[in-house]
Every structure is written in structure tokens, then in C-alpha cells.
């Protein structure tokens, strides 16, 4: 399949948002990038210098006063001739400039991720570094930022490269012995290969089980559940510090899932306000909301049970409670100390720790700080830590799992030709981590998910 990315085209795109700022920067990349000079007042463009220039439109009318920076190949972001032009962020200027690039100079508007695609194809960076840049742009939390920086680190690529080289070495050893098939494989060679593959798969397994992209970037789901009118929506509003849910005294008001993403303890967290879970509702729409709520409750990493006025719903706990969950008695401003003392011992029979049972009031703020501290602790228990710079993208994890499976199921070295084929397959699979094989379609799929201007 021929991919839409054509390296021979000269492409352009904004690398900053077109609105919301004072300046909009465009990048041009390709062999014809310097054709833009015919619309600039500056007589010459020297590499790596930022110069002031007047910019003229297709009719040679003054369009803007701009700053122009020229990066000569191969010393540029893409490895091609690149020009970056800083325009004033006027929608009129923006649209006129695009028309100039496209209609007068025959430059093509870049596809998503096409600048990074060219950088990889021109060996300015490997595909793992490129993925890291895209993650960095999209990062919203400390954990996402750490993950992205780890992906961009040369250390990660060096680890993968060492594994690839090791598989290549083993494959070469096996092939050398096939060439001398009339002789048995020396025992020291067999032992060496077995030891190397054992150590290799042990390291791979560590990376396979490390934090992956979707865990960090999709966020951790926390479902807030309880019977109708228990105070769930008021609670989520308090946690998020803004009204994101319907707040009403009418039972069953929240009929669908309402989700708000916030950053807690450095992690992206999706707070899900569910429809009140109750049985035998006569409202079909509400019943659909309840079914969605039950699905969200079961799939969430943490559940916060909200019980009104200390009235513990044991049926709800028996159906959905997990040790990572938190129990809340809402409207604590209406509960006296005697009632509080009675409720805590009642839950301990269900193996619920008293430390996971909190009294809160969104009206006077009672217990809210304690709840937030508790949520942070639960998140840190449930989310993987990013340590030793061991983080893998979803694409890398898929490749590592396949490579690990090929190696561990390769069979006996004595069946040398079958074993050699397994090593060849493992080598090809591992090579995909760098994007250095004939996989332009795979690269295209990856970069199409990136943002325009990268």
C-alpha cells in the first residue's frame, strides 16, 4: 500500500495554535522550501539565523512583517531544508498565508505527524524518540511528563538496541552451526545461548510488566456510586472544584455517567459520577443509566461508596466492594457522634478497614481534606510507579510481548533449523521497535495519530 506521506513534496503547517496567541509559527520542510524567498524582502537567508522580513502575498501586496529562520539540510528538525516563519496571529493573515503556500508555491499542507515522520526517515531520531515527543506534547500530569521524557531518552533506545544485537548474535551463531551441519553444536555454545536467552527474556519480562502508555495517559478511573440522592454529585463537584455534575434534591437526577478528568498526586484521574444505583425503577432512561453505572463501577480501579446520613447499604457493598475502595458517610453535619461510633464497628465484619471509612460534609467541608489524602494514597497504590526510566509505549509493549513469546517457545537448540527460524522471527519482530525495517505503512499508522505541525 502506498502511503500518503510523500518525502519528495515540500510541506508546511502551523506548529503553534492559530488562535489564542500573538504569534503563529509555520514550518516549511522540503527541497523547495527556499522558494518562499520570492515573497520575502530579506535578500538572503543564512542557516541558523533569525531575520526580520516583510512578507508579500500572491499579489505582491504587503501581508505582514515576520521573523524568518532557515535551517539547512541536514541540520534541521526533519533533515531537510526547513524554514520557520513567525506571523502575527491574525485569522486573515493565517488564511492568506496558507493560500500563498498551497496555491502559489505548490507546497502541500502537512499530514498529522509528517514532520516527525520525515525526521525518523532521515535518521534524525528513532521512532521511540518521536513517540516520546508526541507524548510530551499531550502530557497533562507529572507522571505523563516523566513517561514522555523516558521515551525520549537515549537510554531506552540503547536497551532495545542491545537486545536486538543480542538476538542477532545468537542468530549468527546458530546459522554458523547450520553451515557445519555434519558436526554437533558444541555444548559450550548451547550453554552460552541458553544463558543469554534466559537473561534476555528476564529483562524483557521486566519491561513488559512496567508502566505502559495507556495506563499513564488514559488515567485511573474512580467511580463514585451510591443510592439516588446520596450526595454523589455534590462530592464530585467538591473534588473537582467546579460544577461538572447535576446537583439536585430530586432522586435519580443524574441519569447518565458524567466524567471529569483531574490531576491528583501527579496522575491523571477520571472521576466518574454514576447514576444512582437502585432496583425496580419505572423509568427506562434511568434504568439504562443504572446499567452504565454498574459497568463503570466494575471496571474502575477505585470505587467511592457514598452513603447518606450514615445509612450503610450492605447490599451495595456485597455486590461491588473491593479492598482498594473508600466508603463515605455523606452529610456528616447531620450525624451526631453516637451514630458515628455505631457505624464503624458495623462494617468491620465485612473486612472493611475503619481507615477506609470516612465521614464527610460537602456543606461545611468536614473530612474533605482527609478524603483527598486518602484518594492520593489509593492512587499511588493502584498506579504503577515510573522508576528506573522503565516505561514502554503500547506499540513497544505489543512488540516485546510477541518477541518474548517467540523466544520462549523456540524449543530445543538441537532442532537447529527450527530454532534458527524462531531467532530470525524474533530479530525481525525486535527490529520493528526502531522502525528500521520495510514498514512504511506501520510508520504511517503511528504518525497519523500525531498532531499537525509535528
C-alpha positions in Angstrom: 0.0 0.0 0.0 1.4 3.4 -1.0 1.2 5.8 2.0 0.0 9.4 1.8 3.4 10.7 3.1 5.5 11.6 0.1 9.0 12.6 1.0 9.5 14.5 -2.3 6.8 17.0 -1.5 7.6 20.3 0.2 5.2 20.5 3.1 4.1 23.2 5.5 1.9 23.5 8.6 1.5 25.7 11.7 3.5 24.5 14.7 1.6 26.7 17.1 -2.2 27.2 17.6 -3.6 29.5 15.0 -5.7 31.4 17.6 -5.2 32.4 21.2 -1.8 33.9 21.0 0.0 36.9 19.5 2.2 34.9 17.1 1.6 31.9 14.8 4.6 30.0 13.6 4.6 28.0 10.4 7.2 25.3 9.5 8.1 24.5 5.8 10.2 21.4 5.0 11.4 20.1 1.7 13.8 20.7 -1.2 11.8 23.7 -2.5 11.4 25.4 0.9 13.6 28.3 -0.2 11.1 29.3 -2.9 9.4 31.3 -0.1 12.2 33.8 -0.6 10.3 35.2 -3.6 7.7 36.6 -1.2 10.2 38.0 1.4 12.0 41.3 1.4 15.2 39.9 3.0 17.9 39.4 0.3 19.3 36.3 1.7 18.7 33.6 4.3 21.7 32.3 6.1 21.4 29.0 8.0 20.6 29.2 11.7 19.9 32.9 11.7 16.6 34.6 12.6 16.0 37.6 10.4 13.3 40.3 10.1 11.4 40.5 6.8 8.4 41.8 5.1 6.0 39.1 3.7 4.1 39.7 0.5 1.1 37.7 -0.6 0.4 36.2 -4.1 -0.5 39.6 -5.5 2.8 41.0 -4.1 0.8 43.1 -1.6 2.3 43.5 1.9 0.8 40.9 4.1 2.8 41.0 7.3 6.1 41.7 9.0 7.6 38.4 10.1 10.6 36.7 11.6 12.2 34.0 9.4 14.7 31.3 10.4 16.4 29.0 7.9 17.7 25.5 8.8 19.8 24.0 6.1 19.7 20.2 5.5 20.7 18.0 7.1 21.0 20.2 10.2 17.3 20.7 10.7 14.4 19.0 12.6 13.4 16.9 9.6 16.8 16.5 8.0 15.6 18.6 5.0 15.8 22.3 4.3 13.4 23.8 6.8 12.1 27.4 7.2 10.1 28.6 10.2 8.1 31.8 9.8 6.6 33.7 12.7 3.4 35.6 11.7 1.1 37.7 13.7 -1.8 35.6 14.8 -4.5 37.2 12.6 -7.0 34.8 11.1 -6.9 36.8 7.9 -3.1 36.6 7.7 -3.3 32.9 8.6 -5.7 32.1 5.7 -3.8 34.3 3.2 -0.5 32.6 4.1 -2.0 29.1 3.6 -3.3 30.2 0.2 0.1 31.5 -0.7 1.9 28.3 0.3 -0.6 26.0 -1.3 -1.8 27.8 -4.5 1.2 30.0 -5.5 4.2 27.9 -4.3 2.5 24.4 -4.7 3.5 23.3 -1.2 1.4 20.7 0.4 -0.3 21.1 3.8 1.4 18.5 6.1 -0.4 15.5 7.4 -0.5 14.7 11.1 2.9 13.8 12.4 4.6 14.2 9.0 7.5 16.4 10.2 8.4 13.8 12.7 7.9 11.1 10.1 10.5 12.8 7.9 12.8 13.2 10.9 12.7 9.4 11.5 13.0 8.5 7.9 16.1 10.8 7.6 17.6 9.3 10.8 17.4 12.5 12.8 15.8 10.4 15.6 14.5 6.9 16.1 10.8 6.1 16.3 10.8 5.8 20.1 12.1 9.3 20.5 9.4 10.6 18.0 6.7 8.8 20.0 8.1 10.4 23.2 7.8 13.9 21.6 4.2 13.3 20.8 3.5 12.1 24.3 5.3 15.1 25.7 3.0 17.5 23.7 0.0 15.7 25.1 1.1 15.4 28.7 -1.1 16.9 31.3 0.3 15.5 34.5 3.7 14.9 36.2 3.5 11.1 35.6 2.7 11.7 31.9 5.6 14.1 31.6 8.0 11.6 33.2 6.8 8.9 30.9 7.3 11.1 27.8 10.8 12.1 28.9 11.7 8.5 29.5 10.6 7.6 25.9 12.7 10.4 24.5 15.8 9.2 26.5 18.6 7.6 24.5 18.9 5.1 27.4 15.6 3.4 26.4 16.7 3.0 22.8 20.1 1.8 23.9 18.4 -1.0 25.9 16.3 -2.1 22.9 19.3 -1.9 20.6 21.3 -4.2 23.0 18.5 -6.7 22.9 18.3 -6.6 19.1 22.1 -7.0 18.8 22.0 -10.0 21.2 19.3 -11.7 19.2 21.3 -11.0 16.0 24.4 -12.5 17.7 22.5 -15.7 18.7 21.0 -16.0 15.2 24.5 -15.7 13.6 25.8 -18.4 16.0 23.0 -20.7 15.0 23.4 -20.1 11.3 27.2 -20.7 11.6 26.5 -24.1 13.1 23.9 -24.9 10.4 26.7 -24.4 7.8 28.6 -27.2 9.6 25.6 -29.5 10.0 27.7 -32.6 9.9 29.0 -31.6 13.4 27.2 -31.4 16.7 26.7 -28.0 18.2 29.4 -27.6 20.9 28.0 -27.8 24.4 29.6 -24.6 25.5 27.8 -22.8 22.6 24.5 -24.3 23.6 25.0 -23.3 27.3 26.0 -19.8 26.2 22.9 -19.3 24.1 20.6 -20.7 26.8 22.1 -18.4 29.4 21.9 -15.3 27.1 18.3 -16.0 26.2 17.4 -16.6 29.8 18.9 -13.2 30.8 17.3 -11.5 27.8 13.8 -12.8 28.4 14.1 -11.9 32.1 14.9 -8.3 31.2 12.1 -8.3 28.6 9.6 -9.5 31.1 10.5 -6.7 33.5 9.8 -4.1 30.7 6.6 -5.9 29.7 5.3 -5.6 33.2 6.4 -2.0 33.6 4.0 1.0 33.2 2.7 1.3 29.7 1.4 4.3 27.8 -2.3 3.6 28.1 -2.1 3.2 31.9 -0.5 6.6 32.3 -2.2 8.6 29.6 -5.8 7.1 29.8 -5.8 7.8 33.5 -7.1 5.9 36.5 -10.9 5.6 36.8 -12.6 6.4 40.1 -16.3 5.6 40.2 -18.5 7.4 42.7 -21.5 5.3 43.5 -24.4 5.1 45.9 -28.2 5.2 46.0 -30.0 8.2 44.5 -29.6 11.5 46.3 -26.8 10.3 48.5 -24.7 13.3 47.7 -22.5 11.8 44.9 -22.8 14.8 42.5 -22.0 17.3 45.3 -18.9 15.2 46.2 -17.5 15.2 42.6 -18.1 18.9 42.4 -16.1 19.4 45.6 -13.3 17.2 44.4 -13.0 18.9 41.0 -13.6 22.4 42.5 -16.2 23.2 39.8 -19.7 22.2 38.9 -19.4 19.3 36.5 -22.4 17.3 37.7 -26.1 18.0 38.2 -26.8 18.9 41.8 -30.4 18.5 42.8 -32.6 17.2 45.7 -34.8 15.2 43.3 -34.0 11.5 43.5 -32.5 10.0 40.3 -31.5 13.3 38.8 -28.1 12.1 37.4 -29.3 9.6 34.7 -26.1 9.1 32.9 -22.4 8.9 33.5 -20.6 12.2 34.0 -16.8 12.1 33.9 -14.3 14.8 34.8 -10.5 14.4 34.4 -8.4 16.0 37.1 -4.8 15.6 38.2 -4.3 14.1 41.6 -0.9 13.2 43.1 0.7 13.7 39.7 -1.6 11.2 37.9 -4.5 11.8 35.5 -7.7 10.7 37.2 -11.1 10.2 35.7 -13.8 10.9 38.3 -17.0 9.1 37.1 -20.3 10.3 38.6 -22.6 7.4 38.1 -26.4 7.3 38.0 -27.8 6.4 41.4 -27.9 2.6 41.6 -31.3 1.3 42.7 -33.6 -1.5 41.7 -37.1 -1.5 40.1 -37.0 2.0 38.6 -40.0 2.6 36.4 -38.0 5.0 34.2 -36.5 3.2 31.2 -33.9 6.0 30.6 -32.9 5.9 34.3 -32.5 2.1 34.0 -30.1 2.5 31.1 -28.1 4.9 33.2 -28.0 2.4 36.0 -26.7 -0.3 33.7 -23.9 2.0 32.5 -23.2 2.9 36.1 -22.8 -0.8 37.0 -20.4 -1.3 34.1 -18.3 1.7 35.2 -18.3 0.5 38.8 -16.9 -2.9 37.8 -14.2 -1.6 35.5 -12.9 1.2 37.8 -9.7 0.8 39.7 -11.2 2.6 42.8 -14.8 3.0 43.9 -16.0 5.6 46.4 -19.2 4.5 48.0 -21.4 7.3 49.2 -24.0 6.6 52.0 -26.4 9.2 53.2 -26.5 10.1 56.9 -24.6 7.0 57.9 -27.1 4.6 56.4 -24.8 1.8 55.2 -26.1 -0.1 52.2 -24.7 -3.6 52.8 -26.3 -5.0 49.6 -24.3 -2.5 47.6 -21.1 -3.3 49.4 -21.5 -7.1 49.0 -22.0 -6.7 45.2 -19.3 -4.2 44.4 -16.8 -3.6 47.2 -13.1 -4.3 46.6 -10.2 -3.7 49.1 -9.0 -0.6 47.1 -12.3 1.2 47.7 -13.3 4.0 50.0 -16.5 4.3 52.0 -18.1 7.7 52.8 -20.9 8.8 55.0 -22.1 12.0 53.4 -23.8 14.9 55.1 -21.8 14.3 58.3 -23.0 17.7 59.6 -26.3 15.9 60.2 -24.8 12.9 62.0 -24.0 13.0 65.8 -21.0 11.3 67.4 -23.2 8.4 68.8 -24.3 7.4 65.3 -20.7 7.6 64.0 -19.5 5.2 66.7 -22.2 2.7 65.9 -21.4 2.7 62.1 -17.7 1.9 62.2 -17.8 -1.4 64.1 -20.7 -2.5 61.8 -18.5 -2.5 58.7 -15.5 -4.4 60.2 -17.4 -7.7 60.0 -17.2 -7.2 56.2 -13.3 -7.0 56.3 -13.5 -3.3 55.6 -10.8 -1.3 57.4 -12.0 1.5 59.5 -9.4 3.8 57.9 -11.2 3.4 54.6 -14.5 4.6 56.2 -14.8 8.4 56.3 -17.4 10.9 57.4 -17.6 14.0 55.1 -19.8 17.0 54.5 -19.6 19.0 51.3 -21.7 21.7 53.1 -19.1 22.6 55.8 -16.0 20.8 54.4 -15.8 18.3 57.2 -13.5 15.4 56.2 -12.8 16.6 52.6 -9.0 17.1 53.2 -8.8 13.7 54.8 -10.7 12.2 51.8 -8.3 13.8 49.3 -5.3 12.5 51.2 -6.9 9.0 51.2 -7.6 9.2 47.4 -4.0 10.1 46.8 -2.8 7.1 48.8 -5.1 4.8 46.9 -4.0 6.2 43.5 -0.3 5.7 44.4 -1.2 2.1 45.4 -3.0 1.4 42.2 -0.9 3.2 39.6 2.4 1.9 38.6 5.4 3.9 39.6 7.8 5.3 36.9 11.1 4.2 38.2 14.5 3.4 36.6 13.2 5.0 33.4 11.4 1.8 32.6 8.3 2.8 30.6 7.1 1.3 27.3 4.6 2.7 24.8 1.7 0.5 23.8 3.3 -0.2 20.5 6.6 -1.2 22.1 4.8 -3.4 24.6 3.0 -5.3 21.9 6.3 -5.9 20.1 8.0 -7.0 23.2 5.2 -9.5 24.1 5.4 -11.0 20.6 9.2 -11.2 20.7 9.2 -12.7 24.2 6.6 -15.3 23.1 8.7 -16.3 20.0 11.9 -16.7 22.1 10.3 -18.6 25.0 8.5 -21.0 22.6 11.5 -21.5 20.3 12.1 -25.1 21.5 15.3 -27.0 21.7 18.5 -25.8 20.2 19.1 -29.3 19.0 16.3 -28.8 16.4 18.7 -26.2 14.9 16.8 -25.2 11.8 13.5 -24.6 13.6 15.4 -22.8 16.4 17.1 -20.6 13.8 13.8 -19.7 12.2 12.5 -18.6 15.6 15.5 -16.4 16.2 15.1 -14.9 12.8 11.4 -14.1 13.6 12.4 -12.6 17.0 15.1 -10.5 15.3 12.5 -9.2 12.7 10.0 -8.5 15.5 12.5 -6.7 17.7 13.7 -4.6 14.7 10.2 -3.1 14.4 10.8 -1.2 17.7 13.2 1.1 15.8 11.1 1.4 12.6 14.2 0.4 10.7 12.6 -2.3 8.6 10.5 -2.1 5.5 7.4 -1.0 7.4 6.4 2.4 5.9 2.8 1.5 6.3 3.3 0.8 10.0 5.1 4.1 10.4 2.3 5.8 8.6 -0.3 4.4 11.0 1.8 5.5 14.0 2.4 9.1 12.8 -1.2 9.6 11.6 -2.1 9.8 15.3 0.3 12.7 16.0 -0.7 16.4 15.9 -0.4 18.6 12.8 2.8 20.6 12.9 4.8 17.6 14.3 
